[in-house]
Amino acid sequence: MTINIDDFTETELMALNHQIVERLKFLDSVNAHHEMMQFSLGDQVSFDPLGREKQLAILVKFNKKTVTVLTADGQKWNVPPHLLSKVKAVVGNEDNVIGIHRNK
């Protein structure tokens, strides 16, 4: 698809840029929301922060583009949902459970 913008004025180009940026923000928000719907509050999740070992945590809050998780040692992280994986607790393995775990 080709759009000829050569004849647009500076004002028109700025307005078009604003519309494009707003549309991209909206699409990003929709994608983040869709990814978040894979999770529920209280889910046990894991994620791999750069330069650190894998973290296990409980999902405690949904934000606009991230979710807030709480690790066993009390650290709060805001993590994009596409970086999370659900963790299923193994029955009888208390080391694998953080805080409250809800079975589905």
N, C-alpha and C positions, 0 to 999 in steps of 0.2 A: 504494500500500500504506500503510495506516494502522496504527500500533501505539499503543495507548493506554497511556501510562506514568503516568497520573495517580495510580494506586493503588500505584505502586512506592514502597518505602521508600528513604531516602537510601542505605542499604547496597546495596540491589538496584540502584539507579541507578548507583552507583559501579562495581559488578561488571559491569553491562551496558556501561558506558562503557569499562571495561578490555577487555572482549571485542571491542568495536567497534574500538578502537584497534589491538589485536593483529591483528585480521582485516585492517584497512586496511594495516598494515605488511607483512603476509604478501602481500597482493595486489600491493603496490608492488614487493616483492622478486621476485615471479614475473614481473611485467612487465619489470623491469630485466634479469632473467636471459634472458628471451625476446629482448629487444633486443640483448643481448651476443652471443647465438648467431649473429648475422649477421656477426660478426667473428672473426678468428683472430689469435693472437699473430704479430707481424711484419707485419701488414697496414699499408699506408700509408693514412693517413686525413687528413681535413681537418676543421676546425671554425672557427667564427666567434665569438671571444670579444667581449663587449661593449666597444666603444670601441677595439678593436684591429683590425688587418688579419687576414685569413684566415690560419690557421696550418696548416702541413703537419707531420705527425708520424708516428711508428711506434708501433703499439700494443705495449706491453711487459708489461702486467699486467692481470688481471681482478680487480676488487675486489667488494665486496658490491653496491653500487649504481652504481659508476662504473668506468671503465677508466683506467689510467695510460698516458699517451702521452709520448713523448720527441721534442722538436723537434730540428731540425738544429743549433741553437745550444746544445743541452744542457738546455733547460728541461723540467721534468717538469710535466705537467698531469694532474689527475684530472678527467675529463670524463664526464658522463652519456652513455650510448651513443646516446640518441636525438638528440644534438647532433652526432654524427659522420657523416661520409660517407666511403665508400671512395674511394680515388684510384687510378686505374690509371696506372702509369708509361708514358710514351711511349718506345718503343724509340729509342735514339739521343739522347734528351734527358736528359742527366745532371743538368741543373738541377732536374728534376722528381722525382728520386729522393733519398730520405733514408735513409742507412744501408743496411740490408739490405732488399731487396725480394723477396718471394716471389710468383711468378706462379702463378695457379691455373688 
